[in-house]
Amino acid sequence: MTLDFRNVNTLWSSVLVETLFRSGLTTAIICPGSRSGPLAVAFAQHPQIEALPILDERSAAFFALGAARRSGQPVVLVCTSGTAGANFYPAVIEAEASQVPLLILTADRPPELRQCHAGQAIDQVKLYGHYPRWQVELSLPSPELDLLAYLRQTLIQAWERAQWPVAGPVHLNIPLREPLAPITDPKIEVLATDFDTDYFFSAVQTRQPVETTLSPQFSSSLLQMWQGCNRGIIIAGPCQSRHPEQYCAAVAHLAQTLNWPVLAEGLSPIRNWSDYNPYLVSTYDLLLRNQAFAAQSLPEYVICLGEQPTSKVLRHWLTQHQAPTWIFNATDHNIDPLHSRSIHLRIGVEDIVSDIQSAPSTPQKSNVSISENSPNIVSRSVSVYADAWLQADQAMRAMINTTMQEQSELVESQVAWILSQSLPKGTPLFIANSMPIRDVEYFWQPGTLRIQPYFNRGANGIDGTLSTALGMSHHQQSSVLLTGDLALLHDTNGFLVRNHWQGHLTIIVLNNNGGGIFQMLPIANFEPPFAKYFQTPQHIDFEKLAATYNIGWEKLSSWQQLKDHLQILPEKGIRILEISCNCQKDTQWRKMLLNKGSTKT
């Protein structure tokens, strides 16, 4: 890229953009505005950075969140001065909580136009409080070489801090004086003659995040301790691994080395690579509702991989019976909301498994099967404890499958079960919070379809659901969003990006005309004020909503229709598949199935 010497702002902005590009930036999201004009021009002119214009700042921020979550690399967000940046706040919180790298550039008024009621001026310094991993206000633009070098090095630092030691949001506040348009200034233009671009950027390069490892001695002592325990469990929480196959293989190897069952959340890739792990248990939420089984299945040791699963039943069980716990999580966060007797291992499970030597093989004495396509896993006898979990899980899965198959009328909870078996192999699936995320945990069947689950489980909000899914699916293979009606309606401005977005997204909206999750809570028994203030029905015609944005829409009434629409996903465009649900009826059916499971074990 040739630096833009038309004036001091274009030069400053083009140095900023080129530094980020050479550091590894590929995508920038630009929100319209005057004060951010020089930044918008610089990103738009760069031939190797995709600059997407998105009108609504909140939607833009969640779109960037989805794109960064998918790629694992920072995505840039640009906005003008004033309240524009405040609309980024919910996504900044989610990015911090779920360790997603975002680089936020808020244009600002210069110091002389602050605190004097100049238009579109608020206090933007530390706008996002303590949520950014790092934050700084840049100096005013200058053509001086030493200040351009300061800018370059600050951007290098920002890029690194967005990824290490823990990924998350970084905020740069950027004051700019006029001219904001690329008006030529001869005094700046002449500087181009003597500027050595290659030399200036010679030290800028793509940097890899720093890894943290344990010593072989410590890994060995842990392994010996765990192998001495016959009643241990591995809990695999929500995970959006960049390398799911390696992750699943590592968990399988650890499980078979220790002879421990793996309780895998529906948002873990393990359920979609089930052929790798014969120790997989997916129905733990239903199993632990049976008090007798819960009591006889208490573990002596617990290994947690990442965050705890969504299941309140599992959390309550672990809280009541606090076993020594080791938590694998390569961040500096405390991710133990149960306040258990936990030790945080600041690494990924793949790191410790690389140090594990396979235990001697023994004759296989259980009915656990291993697929021919599975990685090389040592054939071992299954302990009585592990076998009890596996046999109970097998029976519970059979009960769920039978109940689902016998239900002829499509109900809300059935959708997650159908998706787990019907999506094309490798489909990226974004799952909205509230009931969809819970139905996935309850009913998502293990399989080998390699589905890629995506979600916003850092702050667990419904805001930005559509925009995050669009960001996740941009330049991605054909993708699916599973959402309730309120989560979709909360973010309909996300559809404004459709003219610049590329790919396909099928939106499966479960329309129960309100917040169905509240039907599962005690507040549902209090009417009024339940319907008006908690369920909040909106009475929206989704066919007309789709027509407003010129996207496809179709209403489905049977599970076979849903299966037919998922066999082959379109390659382009956005479509809504609406499934109308009876909120009270579906809640009763879900409770019936959960209660049925609790009495079966």
C-alpha positions as CSV (number, residue, x, y, z in Angstrom):
1,M,0.0,0.0,0.0
2,T,1.1,3.5,-0.8
3,L,0.7,5.8,2.2
4,D,-1.7,8.7,1.8
5,F,0.1,12.0,2.0
6,R,-2.8,14.3,1.1
7,N,-2.9,15.8,4.6
8,V,-1.9,15.0,8.1
9,N,-5.0,13.0,8.9
10,T,-4.8,10.8,5.8
11,L,-1.1,10.2,6.5
12,W,-1.8,9.3,10.2
13,S,-4.7,7.1,9.3
14,S,-2.9,5.3,6.5
15,V,0.1,4.5,8.8
16,L,-2.4,3.1,11.3
17,V,-4.1,0.9,8.7
18,E,-0.9,-0.3,7.1
19,T,0.6,-1.2,10.5
20,L,-2.5,-3.3,11.3
21,F,-2.5,-5.0,7.9
22,R,1.2,-6.0,8.3
23,S,0.4,-7.3,11.8
24,G,-2.3,-9.6,10.3
25,L,-5.6,-7.6,10.0
26,T,-7.9,-8.7,7.3
27,T,-11.3,-7.3,8.3
28,A,-12.6,-3.9,9.4
29,I,-16.1,-2.9,10.2
30,I,-16.8,0.8,9.5
31,C,-19.8,2.7,11.0
32,P,-20.6,5.9,9.2
33,G,-19.8,9.3,10.6
34,S,-17.9,12.5,10.0
35,R,-15.2,12.5,12.7
36,S,-14.0,9.0,11.8
37,G,-13.8,10.0,8.1
38,P,-10.0,9.8,7.8
39,L,-10.0,6.3,9.3
40,A,-12.9,5.1,7.0
41,V,-11.1,6.4,3.9
42,A,-7.8,4.7,4.9
43,F,-9.5,1.3,5.5
44,A,-11.6,1.6,2.4
45,Q,-8.6,2.4,0.2
46,H,-6.5,-0.5,1.5
47,P,-6.6,-3.2,-1.3
48,Q,-6.0,-6.2,1.1
49,I,-8.4,-5.3,3.9
50,E,-12.1,-6.1,3.7
51,A,-13.9,-2.9,4.9
52,L,-17.6,-3.5,5.6
53,P,-19.9,-0.6,6.2
54,I,-22.6,-1.3,8.8
55,L,-25.1,1.5,9.8
56,D,-26.0,0.5,13.4
57,E,-23.1,0.5,15.8
58,R,-24.5,-2.2,18.1
59,S,-25.1,-4.5,15.2
60,A,-21.7,-3.7,13.8
61,A,-20.0,-4.6,17.0
62,F,-21.7,-8.0,17.3
63,F,-21.0,-8.7,13.6
64,A,-17.3,-8.0,14.3
65,L,-17.6,-10.3,17.4
66,G,-18.9,-13.1,15.2
67,A,-16.2,-12.6,12.6
68,A,-13.4,-12.5,15.2
69,R,-14.9,-15.5,17.1
70,R,-14.8,-17.5,13.8
71,S,-11.3,-16.5,12.7
72,G,-9.6,-16.2,16.1
73,Q,-7.9,-13.0,14.8
74,P,-8.7,-9.4,15.8
75,V,-11.4,-7.5,13.8
76,V,-11.3,-3.7,13.8
77,L,-14.4,-1.6,14.7
78,V,-14.5,2.1,13.6
79,C,-17.0,4.7,14.7
80,T,-17.3,8.5,14.9
81,S,-17.3,10.6,18.1
82,G,-20.1,10.9,20.6
83,T,-22.6,8.2,21.6
84,A,-21.7,6.1,18.6
85,G,-19.0,4.3,20.6
86,A,-21.4,3.7,23.5
87,N,-23.4,1.4,21.3
88,F,-20.4,-0.9,21.1
89,Y,-20.6,-1.5,24.8
90,P,-22.6,-4.8,24.9
91,A,-20.3,-6.5,22.4
92,V,-17.2,-5.2,24.3
93,I,-18.5,-6.8,27.4
94,E,-19.2,-10.1,25.6
95,A,-15.8,-10.0,23.9
96,E,-14.1,-9.6,27.3
97,A,-16.1,-12.3,29.0
98,S,-15.6,-14.8,26.2
99,Q,-12.1,-13.9,25.2
100,V,-12.8,-12.7,21.6
101,P,-10.2,-10.3,20.1
102,L,-11.6,-6.9,19.0
103,L,-9.8,-3.7,18.2
104,I,-12.0,-0.7,18.8
105,L,-11.2,2.6,17.2
106,T,-13.4,5.5,18.4
107,A,-12.8,8.8,16.6
108,D,-13.0,11.8,18.9
109,R,-13.0,15.5,19.0
110,P,-9.7,17.2,19.8
111,P,-9.1,18.4,23.4
112,E,-10.2,22.0,22.6
113,L,-13.6,20.8,21.6
114,R,-14.3,18.8,24.7
115,Q,-16.2,20.0,27.8
116,C,-17.6,23.0,25.9
117,H,-20.8,21.7,24.5
118,A,-19.3,21.2,21.0
119,G,-21.6,18.9,19.1
120,Q,-21.2,15.1,19.2
121,A,-18.6,15.3,22.0
122,I,-18.7,13.1,25.2
123,D,-16.0,11.8,27.5
124,Q,-14.6,8.8,25.5
125,V,-11.5,8.2,27.5
126,K,-11.9,4.8,29.2
127,L,-15.4,4.7,27.7
128,Y,-15.7,0.9,28.4
129,G,-14.5,1.0,32.0
130,H,-12.4,-2.0,33.0
131,Y,-13.6,-4.3,30.2
132,P,-10.9,-3.7,27.6
133,R,-7.7,-5.7,27.9
134,W,-5.8,-2.5,27.1
135,Q,-6.9,1.1,26.3
136,V,-5.1,4.3,25.4
137,E,-5.8,7.6,23.8
138,L,-3.6,8.4,20.8
139,S,-1.9,11.8,20.4
140,L,-3.2,14.2,17.8
141,P,-2.0,13.4,14.3
142,S,1.4,14.8,13.3
143,P,3.6,14.4,10.3
144,E,6.7,14.2,12.4
145,L,8.6,10.9,11.9
146,D,9.1,10.2,15.6
147,L,5.3,10.6,16.2
148,L,4.5,8.4,13.2
149,A,6.8,5.8,14.7
150,Y,5.0,6.2,18.1
151,L,1.7,5.5,16.3
152,R,3.2,2.4,14.6
153,Q,4.5,0.9,17.8
154,T,1.3,1.7,19.7
155,L,-0.7,-0.2,17.1
156,I,1.7,-3.1,17.3
157,Q,1.1,-3.2,21.1
158,A,-2.7,-2.9,20.6
159,W,-2.7,-5.8,18.1
160,E,-0.7,-8.0,20.5
161,R,-2.7,-7.1,23.6
162,A,-6.0,-8.0,21.8
163,Q,-4.6,-11.6,21.7
164,W,-2.2,-12.1,24.6
165,P,-1.9,-13.0,27.3
166,V,-5.7,-13.4,27.0
167,A,-7.7,-12.5,23.9
168,G,-10.3,-9.7,24.3
169,P,-11.2,-6.1,23.3
170,V,-8.6,-3.3,23.0
171,H,-9.8,0.3,22.8
172,L,-8.0,3.2,21.1
173,N,-9.5,6.6,21.3
174,I,-8.4,8.7,18.4
175,P,-8.7,12.5,18.5
176,L,-8.8,14.2,15.0
177,R,-8.8,17.8,14.0
178,E,-10.2,19.0,10.7
179,P,-9.9,18.6,7.8
180,L,-11.7,15.3,8.0
181,A,-12.0,14.9,4.2
182,P,-8.9,14.0,2.1
183,I,-8.3,17.6,1.1
184,T,-4.8,18.1,-0.3
185,D,-2.2,19.9,1.9
186,P,0.9,20.7,-0.1
187,K,3.1,20.8,3.0
188,I,2.3,17.2,3.8
189,E,2.3,16.1,0.1
190,V,6.0,17.0,-0.3
191,L,7.0,14.6,2.5
192,A,6.2,11.6,0.3
193,T,9.4,12.1,-1.6
194,D,11.8,11.2,1.2
195,F,9.6,8.7,3.1
196,D,11.1,5.2,3.0
197,T,8.0,3.0,3.5
198,D,9.7,-0.4,3.4
199,Y,12.2,0.7,6.1
200,F,9.6,2.3,8.2
201,F,7.5,-0.9,8.4
202,S,10.4,-3.4,8.3
203,A,9.9,-4.5,11.9
204,V,6.1,-5.0,11.6
205,Q,5.2,-8.6,11.3
206,T,2.5,-11.1,12.2
207,R,3.0,-12.3,15.7
208,Q,1.7,-15.5,17.1
209,P,0.2,-15.6,20.6
210,V,2.5,-16.8,23.4
211,E,1.8,-20.3,24.7
212,T,2.0,-21.3,28.4
213,T,3.0,-24.9,29.3
214,L,3.4,-27.0,32.3
215,S,6.7,-28.7,33.2
216,P,6.9,-32.4,32.3
217,Q,7.5,-33.2,36.0
218,F,4.3,-31.4,37.1
219,S,2.3,-33.1,34.3
220,S,3.6,-36.5,35.3
221,S,2.7,-36.0,39.0
222,L,-0.8,-34.9,38.0
223,L,-1.3,-37.9,35.8
224,Q,-0.1,-40.3,38.5
225,M,-2.5,-38.7,41.0
226,W,-5.5,-38.9,38.6
227,Q,-4.7,-42.5,37.5
228,G,-4.9,-43.5,41.2
229,C,-8.6,-42.5,41.2
230,N,-11.3,-44.9,40.0
231,R,-14.1,-42.4,40.5
232,G,-13.2,-39.3,38.4
233,I,-15.1,-37.4,35.8
234,I,-14.1,-35.0,33.0
235,I,-16.5,-32.2,32.3
236,A,-16.2,-30.6,28.8
237,G,-17.9,-27.2,28.8
238,P,-18.7,-24.9,26.0
239,C,-15.8,-24.8,23.5
240,Q,-15.2,-23.0,20.2
241,S,-11.9,-24.6,19.4
242,R,-10.0,-23.5,16.3
243,H,-8.9,-27.1,16.0
244,P,-11.8,-29.2,17.1
245,E,-10.4,-32.5,15.9
246,Q,-7.2,-32.1,17.9
247,Y,-9.2,-31.0,20.9
248,C,-11.6,-34.0,20.7
249,A,-8.7,-36.4,20.2
250,A,-6.9,-35.0,23.2
251,V,-10.0,-35.3,25.4
252,A,-10.5,-38.9,24.2
253,H,-6.9,-39.8,25.0
254,L,-7.1,-38.3,28.5
255,A,-10.4,-40.0,29.2
256,Q,-9.1,-43.5,28.2
257,T,-5.8,-42.9,29.9
258,L,-7.7,-42.2,33.2
259,N,-10.7,-44.4,32.6
260,W,-13.0,-41.5,33.4
261,P,-16.3,-40.7,31.7
262,V,-16.6,-37.4,29.8
263,L,-19.7,-35.3,30.5
264,A,-19.8,-33.2,27.3
265,E,-22.0,-30.0,27.0
266,G,-24.1,-29.6,23.8
267,L,-21.9,-26.6,22.9
268,S,-18.7,-28.8,23.0
269,P,-17.4,-30.2,19.7
270,I,-17.0,-33.6,21.5
271,R,-20.7,-34.4,20.8
272,N,-20.2,-33.9,17.1
273,W,-17.0,-36.0,17.0
274,S,-18.5,-38.9,19.1
275,D,-16.6,-41.5,17.2
276,Y,-13.4,-40.2,18.9
277,N,-14.7,-40.7,22.4
278,P,-16.3,-44.0,23.6
279,Y,-16.4,-42.5,27.1
280,L,-18.9,-39.7,26.1
281,V,-21.9,-39.0,28.3
282,S,-24.4,-36.5,26.9
283,T,-27.5,-37.0,29.0
284,Y,-26.0,-36.0,32.4
285,D,-28.6,-33.3,33.0
286,L,-31.5,-35.8,32.9
287,L,-29.5,-38.5,34.7
288,L,-28.6,-36.3,37.6
289,R,-32.3,-35.3,38.1
290,N,-32.6,-38.9,39.5
291,Q,-31.6,-38.5,43.2
292,A,-30.5,-42.1,43.6
293,F,-28.3,-42.0,40.5
294,A,-26.8,-38.6,41.5
295,A,-26.0,-39.9,45.0
296,Q,-24.3,-43.1,43.8
297,S,-22.4,-41.3,41.0
298,L,-20.5,-38.8,43.2
299,P,-16.9,-38.3,41.9
300,E,-13.7,-38.2,43.9
301,Y,-11.9,-36.0,41.4
302,V,-13.2,-33.6,38.7
303,I,-11.4,-32.2,35.6
304,C,-13.2,-29.3,34.0
305,L,-12.3,-28.3,30.4
306,G,-13.1,-24.6,30.1
307,E,-16.3,-23.1,31.5
308,Q,-19.0,-25.1,33.3
309,P,-21.8,-26.4,31.1
310,T,-25.1,-24.5,31.1
311,S,-26.9,-27.2,33.2
312,K,-28.0,-25.9,36.6
313,V,-28.6,-29.5,37.6
314,L,-25.0,-30.4,37.0
315,R,-23.8,-27.2,38.8
316,H,-25.9,-27.9,41.8
317,W,-24.7,-31.5,42.0
318,L,-21.1,-30.4,41.9
319,T,-21.7,-27.6,44.4
320,Q,-23.3,-30.0,46.9
321,H,-20.5,-32.5,46.7
322,Q,-17.3,-30.5,46.2
323,A,-14.6,-32.8,45.0
324,P,-11.1,-31.6,44.2
325,T,-11.2,-30.0,40.8
326,W,-8.7,-29.1,38.1
327,I,-9.7,-26.5,35.5
328,F,-8.0,-26.3,32.1
329,N,-8.3,-22.8,30.7
330,A,-5.6,-20.9,28.9
331,T,-6.6,-17.5,30.3
332,D,-6.1,-15.5,33.4
333,H,-9.8,-15.6,34.3
334,N,-11.3,-17.2,37.3
335,I,-13.9,-19.4,35.6
336,D,-15.1,-21.2,38.7
337,P,-18.6,-19.8,39.6
338,L,-19.1,-22.7,41.9
339,H,-16.1,-21.6,44.1
340,S,-15.1,-25.3,44.3
341,R,-11.8,-26.6,45.6
342,S,-10.3,-25.9,42.2
343,I,-6.8,-25.5,40.8
344,H,-6.6,-23.5,37.6
345,L,-4.2,-25.0,35.0
346,R,-3.6,-22.1,32.6
347,I,-3.2,-24.4,29.5
348,G,-5.4,-26.2,27.1
349,V,-6.0,-29.9,27.5
350,E,-4.0,-30.6,24.3
351,D,-0.9,-29.3,26.1
352,I,-1.0,-31.8,29.0
353,V,-2.1,-34.7,26.8
354,S,1.1,-34.3,24.7
355,D,3.1,-35.2,27.8
356,I,0.9,-38.3,28.7
357,Q,2.4,-41.6,27.9
358,S,-0.2,-44.2,26.9
359,A,-1.0,-46.7,29.7
360,P,-0.3,-50.4,29.0
361,S,-3.1,-51.9,27.1
362,T,-5.3,-54.5,28.8
363,P,-8.1,-56.6,27.4
364,Q,-11.3,-54.7,26.7
365,K,-14.0,-55.8,29.1
366,S,-16.9,-53.6,28.3
367,N,-19.5,-53.0,25.6
368,V,-17.9,-49.6,24.8
369,S,-17.3,-49.5,21.0
370,I,-14.6,-47.6,19.2
371,S,-15.1,-46.5,15.6
372,E,-12.7,-47.7,12.9
373,N,-12.2,-44.0,12.1
374,S,-11.3,-43.0,15.6
375,P,-7.7,-42.0,16.4
376,N,-5.3,-44.5,18.0
377,I,-6.7,-45.0,21.5
378,V,-5.5,-47.6,23.9
379,S,-8.0,-50.4,24.4
380,R,-8.7,-50.5,28.2
381,S,-11.1,-52.1,30.6
382,V,-13.8,-49.8,31.7
383,S,-14.1,-49.2,35.4
384,V,-17.3,-50.1,37.3
385,Y,-17.9,-46.3,37.9
386,A,-17.4,-45.3,34.2
387,D,-19.5,-48.2,33.0
388,A,-22.4,-47.2,35.2
389,W,-22.4,-43.7,33.6
390,L,-22.1,-45.2,30.1
391,Q,-24.9,-47.7,30.5
392,A,-27.2,-45.1,32.1
393,D,-26.4,-42.7,29.3
394,Q,-27.1,-45.3,26.6
395,A,-30.5,-46.0,28.2
396,M,-31.4,-42.4,28.5
397,R,-30.5,-41.6,24.9
398,A,-32.8,-44.5,23.8
399,M,-35.6,-43.0,25.8
400,I,-35.1,-39.6,24.4
401,N,-35.0,-40.9,20.8
402,T,-38.1,-43.0,21.3
403,T,-40.0,-40.1,22.8
404,M,-38.9,-37.7,20.1
405,Q,-39.8,-40.1,17.3
406,E,-43.3,-40.7,18.8
407,Q,-44.1,-37.0,18.9
408,S,-45.8,-36.4,15.6
409,E,-46.5,-32.7,16.1
410,L,-43.4,-30.5,16.0
411,V,-42.5,-29.1,19.4
412,E,-39.8,-26.6,20.3
413,S,-37.5,-29.0,22.1
414,Q,-37.5,-31.4,19.2
415,V,-35.8,-28.9,16.9
416,A,-32.4,-29.2,18.6
417,W,-32.7,-33.0,18.5
418,I,-33.5,-32.9,14.7
419,L,-30.7,-30.4,13.9
420,S,-28.1,-32.7,15.6
421,Q,-28.9,-35.4,13.1
422,S,-30.0,-33.5,10.0
423,L,-27.6,-30.6,9.3
424,P,-25.0,-31.1,6.5
425,K,-21.7,-32.3,7.7
426,G,-19.5,-29.5,9.1
427,T,-22.2,-26.9,9.2
428,P,-21.4,-23.8,11.4
429,L,-24.4,-23.4,13.8
430,F,-24.9,-20.3,15.9
431,I,-27.1,-21.0,18.9
432,A,-29.0,-18.2,20.6
433,N,-29.2,-17.8,24.3
434,S,-32.3,-18.6,26.5
435,M,-34.2,-21.8,25.6
436,P,-32.3,-22.8,22.3
437,I,-29.0,-23.1,24.2
438,R,-30.7,-25.2,26.9
439,D,-32.5,-27.5,24.5
440,V,-29.2,-28.1,22.8
441,E,-27.7,-29.2,26.1
442,Y,-30.7,-31.4,27.0
443,F,-31.3,-33.1,23.6
444,W,-28.4,-32.6,21.2
445,Q,-27.6,-36.2,20.1
446,P,-23.9,-37.2,19.8
447,G,-22.9,-37.9,16.2
448,T,-20.2,-37.6,13.6
449,L,-21.4,-34.7,11.6
450,R,-18.6,-32.4,12.8
451,I,-21.1,-29.5,13.3
452,Q,-19.3,-26.3,14.4
453,P,-21.2,-24.7,17.4
454,Y,-20.9,-21.0,17.9
455,F,-22.5,-19.0,20.7
456,N,-22.3,-15.9,23.0
457,R,-21.9,-17.5,26.4
458,G,-19.6,-14.9,27.9
459,A,-22.3,-12.6,29.3
460,N,-25.1,-14.8,28.1
461,G,-27.3,-12.0,26.7
462,I,-29.6,-12.1,23.7
463,D,-28.4,-8.8,22.3
464,G,-26.6,-9.0,19.0
465,T,-27.7,-12.5,18.2
466,L,-28.4,-12.0,14.5
467,S,-25.4,-9.7,13.9
468,T,-23.0,-12.1,15.6
469,A,-24.4,-15.0,13.5
470,L,-24.0,-12.9,10.3
471,G,-20.4,-12.0,11.3
472,M,-19.7,-15.7,12.0
473,S,-21.1,-16.7,8.6
474,H,-19.6,-14.0,6.5
475,H,-17.3,-15.7,3.8
476,Q,-18.1,-18.9,5.6
477,Q,-19.7,-22.1,4.3
478,S,-23.5,-22.2,4.4
479,S,-24.5,-21.6,8.1
480,V,-27.5,-21.9,10.4
481,L,-28.8,-19.7,13.3
482,L,-31.1,-21.3,15.8
483,T,-33.0,-18.6,17.7
484,G,-36.1,-17.7,19.6
485,D,-38.3,-14.8,18.3
486,L,-37.3,-12.3,21.0
487,A,-33.6,-12.7,20.4
488,L,-34.1,-12.2,16.7
489,L,-36.4,-9.2,17.1
490,H,-33.9,-7.6,19.5
491,D,-31.4,-7.3,16.7
492,T,-33.3,-6.9,13.4
493,N,-31.0,-4.0,12.5
494,G,-28.5,-6.8,11.8
495,F,-30.3,-7.3,8.5
496,L,-29.1,-3.9,7.3
497,V,-25.7,-5.5,6.5
498,R,-27.2,-7.9,3.9
499,N,-26.0,-5.9,0.9
500,H,-22.4,-6.3,1.9
501,W,-22.5,-9.7,3.6
502,Q,-21.5,-12.7,1.6
503,G,-22.5,-16.3,2.2
504,H,-25.7,-18.1,3.3
505,L,-27.5,-18.0,6.6
506,T,-30.6,-20.1,7.4
507,I,-32.4,-18.6,10.4
508,I,-34.6,-21.1,12.2
509,V,-36.8,-18.9,14.4
510,L,-38.8,-20.6,17.1
511,N,-41.8,-18.3,17.4
512,N,-43.6,-18.8,20.7
513,N,-44.5,-15.1,20.8
514,G,-42.4,-14.2,23.7
515,G,-39.8,-15.3,26.2
516,G,-40.4,-19.0,26.5
517,I,-37.7,-19.5,29.0
518,F,-39.7,-17.6,31.6
519,Q,-42.3,-20.3,31.5
520,M,-39.7,-22.6,33.1
521,L,-39.3,-20.3,36.1
522,P,-41.4,-19.7,39.2
523,I,-42.5,-16.2,38.0
524,A,-44.7,-17.9,35.4
525,N,-47.2,-18.7,38.2
526,F,-47.8,-15.0,38.9
527,E,-50.3,-13.5,36.5
528,P,-50.3,-10.5,36.4
529,P,-47.6,-9.4,35.8
530,F,-46.0,-12.4,34.0
531,A,-47.3,-12.1,30.4
532,K,-46.8,-8.4,30.0
533,Y,-43.5,-7.8,31.8
534,F,-41.7,-11.2,31.5
535,Q,-43.0,-13.1,28.5
536,T,-43.4,-9.8,26.6
537,P,-45.3,-11.1,23.5
538,Q,-44.6,-8.9,20.4
539,H,-47.2,-10.2,17.8
540,I,-44.8,-9.8,14.8
541,D,-45.6,-11.1,11.4
542,F,-42.2,-12.6,10.3
543,E,-43.3,-12.9,6.7
544,K,-43.7,-9.1,6.5
545,L,-40.5,-8.6,8.4
546,A,-38.6,-10.7,5.9
547,A,-40.2,-8.9,3.0
548,T,-39.0,-5.5,4.5
549,Y,-35.4,-6.7,4.2
550,N,-36.0,-8.6,0.9
551,I,-35.0,-12.0,2.4
552,G,-36.6,-15.4,2.1
553,W,-39.2,-16.7,4.5
554,E,-41.2,-19.9,4.9
555,K,-43.3,-21.4,7.7
556,L,-42.7,-25.0,8.7
557,S,-45.3,-27.2,10.4
558,S,-43.7,-30.6,10.6
559,W,-40.3,-32.2,11.5
560,Q,-40.1,-33.8,8.1
561,Q,-40.4,-30.3,6.5
562,L,-37.5,-29.1,8.7
563,K,-35.4,-32.1,7.7
564,D,-36.1,-31.5,4.0
565,H,-35.0,-27.8,4.3
566,L,-31.7,-28.8,6.0
567,Q,-30.6,-31.6,3.7
568,I,-28.9,-29.2,1.2
569,L,-28.4,-25.6,2.4
570,P,-28.4,-22.8,-0.2
571,E,-25.1,-21.2,-1.1
572,K,-26.2,-17.5,-1.0
573,G,-28.6,-15.2,0.7
574,I,-30.6,-15.2,4.0
575,R,-33.8,-17.0,4.7
576,I,-36.0,-17.4,7.7
577,L,-37.6,-20.7,8.5
578,E,-40.3,-20.0,11.0
579,I,-41.7,-22.6,13.4
580,S,-44.7,-21.5,15.3
581,C,-44.8,-22.8,18.9
582,N,-47.3,-22.9,21.7
583,C,-45.2,-21.7,24.6
584,Q,-47.2,-23.2,27.4
585,K,-47.7,-26.5,25.6
586,D,-44.1,-26.8,24.7
587,T,-43.0,-26.0,28.2
588,Q,-45.3,-28.7,29.6
589,W,-43.9,-31.2,27.0
590,R,-40.3,-30.3,27.9
591,K,-41.0,-30.7,31.6
592,M,-42.7,-34.0,31.0
593,L,-39.6,-35.3,29.1
594,L,-37.2,-34.0,31.7
595,N,-39.2,-35.6,34.5
596,K,-39.6,-38.8,32.6
597,G,-35.8,-38.9,32.3
598,S,-35.4,-38.3,36.1
599,T,-37.4,-41.4,36.9
600,K,-35.9,-43.8,34.3
601,T,-32.4,-44.2,35.6
